[in-house]
Amino acid sequence: MENDNIQEEKKVEEATENVENKEVEVTEATEEKEGQASEPEKKEEPEQEHGKKKKSRFGFYDRKLKEELAESNRKLEELQDKYMRQVAEFSNYKKRTAKEKLELRESVKASMLHDFLPVIDDIDRAMEHLSSSDVEATKEGVKLIYQKFMDFLKSQDLTEIQAMGEEFNTDLHEAVTQFPVDDEAKKGKVIDVIQKGYKINDKVVRYSKVVVGQ
């Protein structure tokens, strides 16, 4: 009986030790898990700090880009405003210049016609006495009127282009046709004037229409 009691006590002690060992293992496992769970939290802190630094750095660049964009937009608006002003000024300049040219043209025309009026007066007087005057007097009157008219044209710097017998010149003459000639000296020269040409100083007003020998 005593042996049986001793064996049972040993079994109870072994079972108690096993339970205690299991409790120790569970405790260690729990502590290990808690330690592993707490480690990521410690690791997250530097990552969060790094993220904040990156965010802060990019925020600086964003502000700089926004400032540059705002400055570019401001300069663009200034250039657009300046361009529109110049367009408006140029348009006004064109209108003003066109008006001044028209007024100048009308002024020159009025001045020229005013100087031409005396010639018209002479023509009117000649027409009144045409039927009652003799032929010689009429001829003299026409010659005087013609001379007076030519003097008026000269006063306006209008002169006749010399063409008859001259070398054909495309800057002054317009060939209506060519006509064969026997005289070698007349070839390439004006042999007849169909319509007189005129020029003011060196500017051709109307080309002389001529026949050229060939």
C-alpha positions as CSV (number, residue, x, y, z in Angstrom):
1,M,0.0,0.0,0.0
2,E,2.8,2.4,0.8
3,N,4.4,1.7,-2.5
4,D,1.2,2.4,-4.3
5,N,0.9,5.7,-2.4
6,I,4.4,6.7,-3.3
7,Q,3.9,5.9,-7.0
8,E,0.7,8.0,-7.1
9,E,2.5,10.9,-5.4
10,K,5.3,10.7,-8.0
11,K,2.7,10.7,-10.8
12,V,1.0,13.8,-9.3
13,E,4.3,15.6,-9.0
14,E,5.3,14.8,-12.6
15,A,1.9,15.9,-13.9
16,T,2.3,19.2,-11.9
17,E,5.7,19.7,-13.4
18,N,4.4,19.1,-16.9
19,V,1.6,21.6,-16.3
20,E,4.1,24.2,-15.0
21,N,6.4,23.6,-17.9
22,K,3.5,24.1,-20.3
23,E,2.5,27.3,-18.6
24,V,6.1,28.5,-18.9
25,E,6.1,27.7,-22.7
26,V,2.8,29.4,-23.2
27,T,4.1,32.5,-21.3
28,E,7.3,32.6,-23.4
29,A,5.3,32.2,-26.6
30,T,3.0,34.9,-25.6
31,E,5.8,37.3,-24.8
32,E,7.6,36.4,-28.0
33,K,4.4,37.2,-30.0
34,E,4.0,40.5,-28.1
35,G,7.6,41.4,-28.9
36,Q,7.1,40.6,-32.6
37,A,3.9,42.7,-32.6
38,S,5.6,45.7,-31.0
39,E,8.6,45.6,-33.3
40,P,6.7,46.8,-36.5
41,E,5.3,49.7,-34.5
42,K,8.9,50.8,-33.7
43,K,9.9,50.4,-37.3
44,E,6.9,52.4,-38.6
45,E,8.1,55.5,-36.8
46,P,11.2,56.2,-39.0
47,E,9.1,55.3,-42.1
48,Q,6.5,57.8,-41.1
49,E,9.2,60.4,-40.4
50,H,10.8,59.7,-43.9
51,G,7.4,60.1,-45.5
52,K,6.9,63.4,-43.8
53,K,10.2,64.6,-45.0
54,K,9.4,63.5,-48.6
55,K,6.0,65.2,-48.4
56,S,7.6,68.3,-47.0
57,R,10.2,68.3,-49.8
58,F,7.6,67.8,-52.6
59,G,5.5,70.5,-51.0
60,F,8.3,73.0,-51.4
61,Y,8.7,72.1,-55.1
62,D,4.9,72.4,-55.6
63,R,4.9,75.9,-54.1
64,K,7.9,76.9,-56.3
65,L,6.2,75.6,-59.4
66,K,2.9,77.4,-58.6
67,E,4.8,80.6,-58.1
68,E,6.6,80.2,-61.4
69,L,3.4,79.4,-63.2
70,A,1.7,82.4,-61.7
71,E,4.6,84.6,-62.8
72,S,4.5,83.2,-66.3
73,N,0.7,83.8,-66.5
74,R,1.2,87.4,-65.4
75,K,3.9,88.0,-68.1
76,L,1.7,86.4,-70.7
77,E,-1.2,88.7,-69.8
78,E,1.1,91.7,-70.0
79,L,2.3,90.6,-73.5
80,Q,-1.3,90.0,-74.7
81,D,-2.3,93.4,-73.4
82,K,0.7,95.1,-75.1
83,Y,0.0,93.2,-78.4
84,M,-3.7,94.3,-78.4
85,R,-2.7,97.9,-77.8
86,Q,-0.2,97.8,-80.7
87,V,-2.8,96.2,-83.0
88,A,-5.3,98.9,-82.1
89,E,-2.7,101.7,-82.6
90,F,-1.7,100.3,-85.9
91,S,-5.3,100.0,-87.1
92,N,-5.9,103.7,-86.0
93,Y,-2.7,104.6,-87.8
94,K,-3.8,103.0,-91.1
95,K,-7.2,104.7,-90.9
96,R,-5.6,108.0,-90.2
97,T,-3.1,107.6,-93.0
98,A,-5.7,106.6,-95.5
99,K,-7.8,109.6,-94.6
100,E,-4.8,111.9,-94.9
101,K,-3.9,110.5,-98.3
102,L,-7.4,111.0,-99.5
103,E,-7.5,114.6,-98.2
104,L,-4.1,115.3,-99.8
105,R,-5.2,113.9,-103.1
106,E,-8.4,116.0,-103.1
107,S,-6.4,119.0,-102.2
108,V,-3.8,118.5,-105.0
109,K,-6.7,117.8,-107.5
110,A,-8.5,121.0,-106.4
111,S,-5.3,123.0,-106.7
112,M,-4.5,121.6,-110.2
113,L,-8.0,122.2,-111.5
114,H,-7.9,125.8,-110.1
115,D,-4.8,126.5,-112.2
116,F,-6.5,124.9,-115.2
117,L,-9.5,127.2,-115.1
118,P,-7.9,130.1,-117.1
119,V,-7.4,127.7,-120.0
120,I,-11.0,126.7,-119.9
121,D,-12.0,130.4,-119.9
122,D,-10.0,130.9,-123.1
123,I,-11.6,127.8,-124.7
124,D,-15.0,129.2,-123.8
125,R,-14.2,132.6,-125.4
126,A,-12.9,130.9,-128.5
127,M,-16.1,128.8,-128.9
128,E,-18.2,132.0,-128.6
129,H,-16.3,133.8,-131.4
130,L,-15.8,130.7,-133.5
131,S,-18.7,131.3,-135.9
132,S,-18.1,135.1,-136.3
133,S,-14.3,135.2,-136.6
134,D,-12.2,134.4,-139.7
135,V,-10.1,131.3,-140.1
136,E,-6.8,133.0,-139.5
137,A,-8.0,134.6,-136.2
138,T,-9.4,131.2,-135.1
139,K,-6.1,129.5,-135.9
140,E,-4.2,132.0,-133.9
141,G,-6.6,131.7,-131.0
142,V,-6.3,127.9,-130.9
143,K,-2.5,128.2,-131.0
144,L,-2.5,130.6,-128.1
145,I,-4.8,128.3,-126.1
146,Y,-2.7,125.3,-126.9
147,Q,0.5,127.1,-125.8
148,K,-1.2,128.3,-122.7
149,F,-2.3,124.8,-121.9
150,M,1.2,123.4,-122.5
151,D,2.7,126.0,-120.2
152,F,0.2,124.9,-117.5
153,L,1.3,121.3,-117.9
154,K,4.9,122.3,-117.6
155,S,4.1,124.2,-114.4
156,Q,2.9,120.9,-113.1
157,D,6.2,119.2,-114.1
158,L,4.4,117.3,-116.8
159,T,6.5,116.9,-120.0
160,E,6.0,115.1,-123.2
161,I,8.1,111.9,-123.8
162,Q,10.3,112.3,-126.8
163,A,9.6,109.3,-129.1
164,M,9.8,110.1,-132.8
165,G,13.1,109.0,-134.3
166,E,14.4,107.8,-130.9
167,E,15.7,104.3,-130.1
168,F,12.8,102.1,-128.8
169,N,12.9,102.1,-125.0
170,T,10.6,99.9,-123.0
171,D,10.9,102.2,-120.0
172,L,9.3,105.0,-122.1
173,H,7.6,103.5,-125.1
174,E,4.9,100.9,-125.8
175,A,5.2,99.2,-129.2
176,V,1.9,98.9,-130.9
177,T,3.4,97.2,-133.9
178,Q,6.5,96.7,-135.9
179,F,6.9,97.8,-139.5
180,P,9.6,96.7,-142.0
181,V,11.9,99.5,-143.2
182,D,14.6,99.6,-145.9
183,D,16.8,102.1,-144.1
184,E,19.0,100.3,-141.7
185,A,19.3,103.4,-139.6
186,K,15.6,103.3,-138.8
187,K,15.6,99.7,-137.6
188,G,14.9,99.4,-133.9
189,K,13.8,103.1,-133.8
190,V,10.4,104.8,-133.5
191,I,9.1,105.6,-137.0
192,D,5.6,106.8,-135.9
193,V,3.8,107.9,-132.8
194,I,0.2,106.7,-132.4
195,Q,-0.3,108.4,-129.0
196,K,2.0,110.8,-127.1
197,G,3.3,109.8,-123.7
198,Y,4.0,112.0,-120.7
199,K,5.9,111.9,-117.5
200,I,6.2,114.0,-114.3
201,N,9.9,114.5,-113.6
202,D,11.2,110.9,-114.0
203,K,7.9,109.1,-113.4
204,V,6.0,107.9,-116.5
205,V,2.3,109.0,-116.4
206,R,1.5,107.4,-119.8
207,Y,3.8,105.5,-122.2
208,S,4.1,106.6,-125.8
209,K,2.3,104.2,-128.1
210,V,4.7,103.9,-131.1
211,V,5.5,102.0,-134.3
212,V,9.0,100.5,-134.4
213,G,11.0,99.9,-137.5
214,Q,12.4,96.4,-138.2
